[in-house]
């Protein structure tokens, strides 16, 4: 039952990661000279969103 809950909980970070990289691509398409600045922000956002998914899988195994 925990894995079903984790599967549902993983939808949030999945959507978040998609939105992060969609905004990154949109920003680079509008201002290519800002790519290096936007890339570091996108990677940080990806890491934070992925951390939520990793915490969720850890809690699914523990509980």
Secondary structure, DSSP 8 states (H G I E B T S, - for coil): -HHHHHHHHHHHHHHHHHHHHHHHHHHHHH-GGGHHHHHHHHHHHHHHHHHHHHHHHHHHHH-
